[in-house]
Amino acid sequence: MVEQYINILERIHASYYQLSAAERKVADYVLSQHTQVQFMSITQLADECGVAEATVSRFCRSLGLKGFNAFKLEMARHVATANATGYIAPRRVDSGSLDGRCLEAARLAQEAIQQTIDLIQPQNIEKAVSLFERANKVLCMGSGGSMVLAQECAHLFSTVTNKFFAVNDSHMQISAVATMDPGDVVLLFSYSGATHNGIAVLEQAKVRGVPSILVTRYPKSPAAQLADVVLHCGSNETPFQFGSVPAKVAQLVLQDILFQEYMHRNRESSDANLQRIAAALSEKHV
């Protein structure tokens, strides 16, 4: 009987906020060095993470595995499966060349896109778009690099509807949510799902009875516990490797999926708005 394949990196992401502080050190290392971990002994991994071997064993059991050997097997399966699904393999020779770095950047971006597609739950996409359709306004928010993504989302949807607005300042975000009505929607971007401001925004939305949608990598993060709809994006970076391009690519792909679904449901009005905007902007071009 063939054992069921486990997406081990996804299981680590899903369990991240249930791990102890020491176990998270192991998780962070595995997520950033997953292609090498399959070749390491438990002693080597413990040394690299600065933890005891017993911590590595507990980490493996926290993932629902029997032990370190089972963990290494799942890591090897993950690498083999990733290579078999068409990801661009990193160049093993001349890794210090510009050409090699270009290939690695392309591989990471492609991997982030594929992970996002694999993680999509159609019912959550449908719930989010239904909230968009019923909303009087949708406020897009985030902190740091996530705010850039919130701005891009508001700009994208502004081409087909007048409901979407980005709120940049963290204090203004809280103020804006405090005056929202249940007919509005909060769309929050937070890769880690663990920023103080993001959590405060969602807590205030709960107080106001305002439905919220969260875009995050961590479906069991503190912010995810507060959001009404959680949209899961890919890209294998730890919560402390903030701002990477693959993480942004993953969230941009998710934005486009939401946008295309909204367009599909509201084709007539969307096309009309696109034509109006195109006509209005035509004089801005040479």
FENQUI-V103480 format. One record per residue. RES is the residue in three letters. NEAR is the number of other C-alpha atoms within 8 Angstrom. Layout:
[[RES & NEAR] [RES & NEAR]]
This chain:
[[MET & 2] [VAL & 3] [GLU & 4] [GLN & 4] [TYR & 6] [ILE & 7] [ASN & 8] [ILE & 9] [LEU & 9] [GLU & 7] [ARG & 10] [ILE & 10] [HIS & 10] [ALA & 10] [SER & 11] [TYR & 12] [TYR & 8] [GLN & 5] [LEU & 11] [SER & 7] [ALA & 6] [ALA & 9] [GLU & 12] [ARG & 10] [LYS & 11] [VAL & 14] [ALA & 11] [ASP & 9] [TYR & 11] [VAL & 9] [LEU & 11] [SER & 9] [GLN & 8] [HIS & 10] [THR & 7] [GLN & 7] [VAL & 11] [GLN & 10] [PHE & 6] [MET & 9] [SER & 6] [ILE & 9] [THR & 8] [GLN & 8] [LEU & 12] [ALA & 14] [ASP & 9] [GLU & 7] [CYS & 9] [GLY & 7] [VAL & 11] [ALA & 8] [GLU & 9] [ALA & 6] [THR & 11] [VAL & 15] [SER & 10] [ARG & 9] [PHE & 12] [CYS & 13] [ARG & 10] [SER & 9] [LEU & 9] [GLY & 6] [LEU & 10] [LYS & 8] [GLY & 9] [PHE & 11] [ASN & 6] [ALA & 9] [PHE & 11] [LYS & 11] [LEU & 9] [GLU & 12] [MET & 13] [ALA & 9] [ARG & 9] [HIS & 12] [VAL & 9] [ALA & 8] [THR & 8] [ALA & 9] [ASN & 10] [ALA & 7] [THR & 6] [GLY & 6] [TYR & 10] [ILE & 10] [ALA & 8] [PRO & 8] [ARG & 9] [ARG & 5] [VAL & 4] [ASP & 7] [SER & 8] [GLY & 6] [SER & 7] [LEU & 6] [ASP & 6] [GLY & 12] [ARG & 10] [CYS & 8] [LEU & 12] [GLU & 12] [ALA & 8] [ALA & 9] [ARG & 12] [LEU & 10] [ALA & 12] [GLN & 10] [GLU & 10] [ALA & 15] [ILE & 13] [GLN & 9] [GLN & 11] [THR & 15] [ILE & 8] [ASP & 6] [LEU & 9] [ILE & 10] [GLN & 7] [PRO & 6] [GLN & 6] [ASN & 10] [ILE & 11] [GLU & 9] [LYS & 9] [ALA & 11] [VAL & 11] [SER & 8] [LEU & 10] [PHE & 9] [GLU & 7] [ARG & 7] [ALA & 11] [ASN & 8] [LYS & 10] [VAL & 13] [LEU & 11] [CYS & 16] [MET & 16] [GLY & 15] [SER & 12] [GLY & 6] [GLY & 9] [SER & 12] [MET & 12] [VAL & 9] [LEU & 13] [ALA & 15] [GLN & 13] [GLU & 8] [CYS & 10] [ALA & 12] [HIS & 10] [LEU & 9] [PHE & 11] [SER & 10] [THR & 11] [VAL & 12] [THR & 9] [ASN & 7] [LYS & 9] [PHE & 13] [PHE & 11] [ALA & 10] [VAL & 10] [ASN & 10] [ASP & 6] [SER & 8] [HIS & 6] [MET & 9] [GLN & 12] [ILE & 11] [SER & 8] [ALA & 9] [VAL & 12] [ALA & 9] [THR & 7] [MET & 9] [ASP & 8] [PRO & 9] [GLY & 9] [ASP & 12] [VAL & 16] [VAL & 14] [LEU & 13] [LEU & 13] [PHE & 15] [SER & 14] [TYR & 11] [SER & 10] [GLY & 14] [ALA & 10] [THR & 9] [HIS & 6] [ASN & 8] [GLY & 14] [ILE & 13] [ALA & 9] [VAL & 11] [LEU & 12] [GLU & 9] [GLN & 11] [ALA & 14] [LYS & 10] [VAL & 7] [ARG & 12] [GLY & 8] [VAL & 14] [PRO & 13] [SER & 13] [ILE & 14] [LEU & 15] [VAL & 14] [THR & 15] [ARG & 12] [TYR & 13] [PRO & 10] [LYS & 10] [SER & 12] [PRO & 9] [ALA & 12] [ALA & 13] [GLN & 7] [LEU & 10] [ALA & 12] [ASP & 8] [VAL & 10] [VAL & 12] [LEU & 12] [HIS & 12] [CYS & 14] [GLY & 15] [SER & 14] [ASN & 9] [GLU & 10] [THR & 9] [PRO & 7] [PHE & 5] [GLN & 7] [PHE & 8] [GLY & 7] [SER & 7] [VAL & 7] [PRO & 10] [ALA & 14] [LYS & 10] [VAL & 11] [ALA & 15] [GLN & 12] [LEU & 9] [VAL & 10] [LEU & 10] [GLN & 9] [ASP & 8] [ILE & 8] [LEU & 11] [PHE & 10] [GLN & 8] [GLU & 10] [TYR & 10] [MET & 10] [HIS & 7] [ARG & 6] [ASN & 8] [ARG & 8] [GLU & 6] [SER & 8] [SER & 12] [ASP & 9] [ALA & 8] [ASN & 11] [LEU & 10] [GLN & 8] [ARG & 8] [ILE & 9] [ALA & 8] [ALA & 8] [ALA & 7] [LEU & 8] [SER & 7] [GLU & 7] [LYS & 5] [HIS & 5] [VAL & 3]]
